[in-house]
Amino acid sequence: MTDALQSVLLDPNAEPIELSLLLLKDITNDFSDDQRIDIGGFAAVYKGRLRNGAVAVKKLSQTLSIHEKKFQQEVASLMRMKHTNIVRFLGYCSDTQEKLSDYSNNNAMLNERERLLCFEFLPRGSLDKYITDESCGLDWHERYDIILGICSGLHYLHTKRSIAYMDLKPENILLDHNMAPKIADFGTLIDQDKSFFTKNFTGISGYMAPEYNNGGPISKRADIFSFGVIILELMTGSRPNYPLSEESAALFANEVAGKWRDRLSNAAYSQQVRMCALIAIKCVCSDKYRRPTTGCIIKILNEVQDSNFLWYWVKTMTPDVAIGIVAAVLILASVVAIILVYQQHRMSSWPWVILFAIGAVPDAVLILLNPSSSCYG
């Protein structure tokens, strides 16, 4: 059975499998404290050691209160979650054994239930351990990739799986070897609410959307608020007071970008920092209907990333590369012009075509062969 779990772990396309309680006890050293990673009100998480790699085993508590049908629904939901920025689900265990109880001197057979979930193990732990201000810790590129990765995972949950996560916080975002973020901790807390799933929420107040604190309905917009708080923490190292007006928001974004300027490799990334700050402020808007969607956020982040890359590429371009590009453009323009003139005037304009080719194409070739002869040298 260990080999089967090992195969699922090593094959990213493998489907989750049912696991035996005996196997999970074996790889966690009978759920020893030495291999316990985390513990909460609903479950304890243990590191399971395999021959090649490791897994995370989540042992659910209060199993008597978990209806079997609900557990199976959760497993089915986890099996459908497949995304780079979602912690990978590997398998599950649903074990029930009858044991004799002498409670009140009344010998009776009682069911002892164990419900466990198995996930990929992420060695770098949770995001909260890496939150610092701009003066130290992760560089901007790492923080930007984490922001984009979290949003991509959230976008998948909202649009492909129709899930409102409702407990997004740094402790529930794990990091792999390459610091890629993965949303975790779905537990047995997923309920179905009409058109989407929600979590039986017991979150931290600093990440809770104000409408939820006031008894409002659960919605995906609450996740956007939590995401905005995480962006602000990643950029500043803390949860600052949120600017209320557009003017104060712009001043705040400029202030954050200014603090980052000393650590940025080139000035073009200041605009990226500023845009992330503005996105975060929009996300934590008290009016949930004014918060952006995950799709809108990803579009903006990709546009800023592409524009920064283009600017960086132009600034770092060597003279030889620039000359080659100019020459290639001249040749292409010459060919296009020849085709257009020929199509318009046919054979009667061949003398002009020949003269154009004689004048333009050799100049471009000369630039390629002898860059020093060009005014760009």
ChimeraX attribute file (.defattr): number of C-alpha atoms within 10 A of each C-alpha:
attribute: neighborCount
match mode: 1-to-1
recipient: residues
	/A:1	12
	/A:2	15
	/A:3	10
	/A:4	11
	/A:5	21
	/A:6	17
	/A:7	13
	/A:8	18
	/A:9	25
	/A:10	11
	/A:11	10
	/A:12	11
	/A:13	9
	/A:14	12
	/A:15	13
	/A:16	21
	/A:17	16
	/A:18	15
	/A:19	21
	/A:20	16
	/A:21	17
	/A:22	12
	/A:23	16
	/A:24	26
	/A:25	14
	/A:26	14
	/A:27	20
	/A:28	22
	/A:29	16
	/A:30	15
	/A:31	19
	/A:32	11
	/A:33	11
	/A:34	10
	/A:35	17
	/A:36	17
	/A:37	14
	/A:38	12
	/A:39	12
	/A:40	9
	/A:41	9
	/A:42	14
	/A:43	20
	/A:44	17
	/A:45	22
	/A:46	27
	/A:47	25
	/A:48	26
	/A:49	18
	/A:50	16
	/A:51	9
	/A:52	9
	/A:53	12
	/A:54	18
	/A:55	23
	/A:56	22
	/A:57	28
	/A:58	26
	/A:59	21
	/A:60	20
	/A:61	18
	/A:62	12
	/A:63	18
	/A:64	12
	/A:65	7
	/A:66	15
	/A:67	10
	/A:68	13
	/A:69	9
	/A:70	15
	/A:71	19
	/A:72	14
	/A:73	16
	/A:74	19
	/A:75	20
	/A:76	12
	/A:77	15
	/A:78	21
	/A:79	17
	/A:80	13
	/A:81	16
	/A:82	17
	/A:83	14
	/A:84	15
	/A:85	25
	/A:86	22
	/A:87	25
	/A:88	23
	/A:89	24
	/A:90	25
	/A:91	23
	/A:92	24
	/A:93	20
	/A:94	16
	/A:95	15
	/A:96	13
	/A:97	10
	/A:98	11
	/A:99	11
	/A:100	12
	/A:101	13
	/A:102	11
	/A:103	8
	/A:104	7
	/A:105	7
	/A:106	9
	/A:107	10
	/A:108	13
	/A:109	12
	/A:110	13
	/A:111	14
	/A:112	13
	/A:113	16
	/A:114	17
	/A:115	22
	/A:116	25
	/A:117	23
	/A:118	26
	/A:119	23
	/A:120	20
	/A:121	22
	/A:122	20
	/A:123	13
	/A:124	16
	/A:125	18
	/A:126	20
	/A:127	20
	/A:128	17
	/A:129	10
	/A:130	16
	/A:131	19
	/A:132	16
	/A:133	16
	/A:134	20
	/A:135	13
	/A:136	10
	/A:137	13
	/A:138	17
	/A:139	14
	/A:140	20
	/A:141	12
	/A:142	14
	/A:143	19
	/A:144	19
	/A:145	15
	/A:146	22
	/A:147	22
	/A:148	22
	/A:149	21
	/A:150	23
	/A:151	23
	/A:152	23
	/A:153	20
	/A:154	28
	/A:155	22
	/A:156	21
	/A:157	22
	/A:158	22
	/A:159	13
	/A:160	11
	/A:161	16
	/A:162	15
	/A:163	24
	/A:164	24
	/A:165	25
	/A:166	26
	/A:167	22
	/A:168	26
	/A:169	21
	/A:170	22
	/A:171	15
	/A:172	17
	/A:173	22
	/A:174	24
	/A:175	21
	/A:176	17
	/A:177	10
	/A:178	8
	/A:179	19
	/A:180	21
	/A:181	30
	/A:182	25
	/A:183	28
	/A:184	19
	/A:185	18
	/A:186	15
	/A:187	18
	/A:188	23
	/A:189	18
	/A:190	23
	/A:191	15
	/A:192	13
	/A:193	12
	/A:194	7
	/A:195	8
	/A:196	16
	/A:197	23
	/A:198	21
	/A:199	20
	/A:200	13
	/A:201	14
	/A:202	11
	/A:203	13
	/A:204	11
	/A:205	10
	/A:206	12
	/A:207	23
	/A:208	22
	/A:209	26
	/A:210	18
	/A:211	16
	/A:212	14
	/A:213	10
	/A:214	8
	/A:215	8
	/A:216	10
	/A:217	9
	/A:218	19
	/A:219	20
	/A:220	22
	/A:221	24
	/A:222	25
	/A:223	26
	/A:224	29
	/A:225	26
	/A:226	24
	/A:227	25
	/A:228	25
	/A:229	26
	/A:230	26
	/A:231	25
	/A:232	23
	/A:233	19
	/A:234	25
	/A:235	26
	/A:236	19
	/A:237	19
	/A:238	15
	/A:239	16
	/A:240	10
	/A:241	7
	/A:242	17
	/A:243	17
	/A:244	13
	/A:245	9
	/A:246	12
	/A:247	9
	/A:248	12
	/A:249	18
	/A:250	16
	/A:251	15
	/A:252	18
	/A:253	21
	/A:254	19
	/A:255	13
	/A:256	19
	/A:257	23
	/A:258	13
	/A:259	17
	/A:260	21
	/A:261	16
	/A:262	13
	/A:263	14
	/A:264	16
	/A:265	13
	/A:266	13
	/A:267	14
	/A:268	18
	/A:269	23
	/A:270	23
	/A:271	17
	/A:272	21
	/A:273	24
	/A:274	20
	/A:275	19
	/A:276	26
	/A:277	25
	/A:278	20
	/A:279	22
	/A:280	27
	/A:281	24
	/A:282	23
	/A:283	28
	/A:284	29
	/A:285	20
	/A:286	15
	/A:287	13
	/A:288	19
	/A:289	9
	/A:290	12
	/A:291	22
	/A:292	18
	/A:293	18
	/A:294	24
	/A:295	15
	/A:296	12
	/A:297	21
	/A:298	17
	/A:299	11
	/A:300	15
	/A:301	19
	/A:302	12
	/A:303	13
	/A:304	19
	/A:305	15
	/A:306	12
	/A:307	15
	/A:308	19
	/A:309	14
	/A:310	12
	/A:311	14
	/A:312	16
	/A:313	11
	/A:314	11
	/A:315	11
	/A:316	8
	/A:317	10
	/A:318	10
	/A:319	12
	/A:320	14
	/A:321	10
	/A:322	14
	/A:323	21
	/A:324	17
	/A:325	13
	/A:326	16
	/A:327	22
	/A:328	17
	/A:329	13
	/A:330	19
	/A:331	19
	/A:332	14
	/A:333	14
	/A:334	19
	/A:335	15
	/A:336	12
	/A:337	15
	/A:338	17
	/A:339	13
	/A:340	13
	/A:341	15
	/A:342	16
	/A:343	11
	/A:344	10
	/A:345	10
	/A:346	11
	/A:347	11
	/A:348	10
	/A:349	13
	/A:350	14
	/A:351	10
	/A:352	13
	/A:353	19
	/A:354	11
	/A:355	10
	/A:356	15
	/A:357	17
	/A:358	11
	/A:359	12
	/A:360	15
	/A:361	18
	/A:362	13
	/A:363	16
	/A:364	22
	/A:365	16
	/A:366	14
	/A:367	21
	/A:368	19
	/A:369	12
	/A:370	12
	/A:371	17
	/A:372	13
	/A:373	11
	/A:374	14
	/A:375	8
	/A:376	12
	/A:377	12
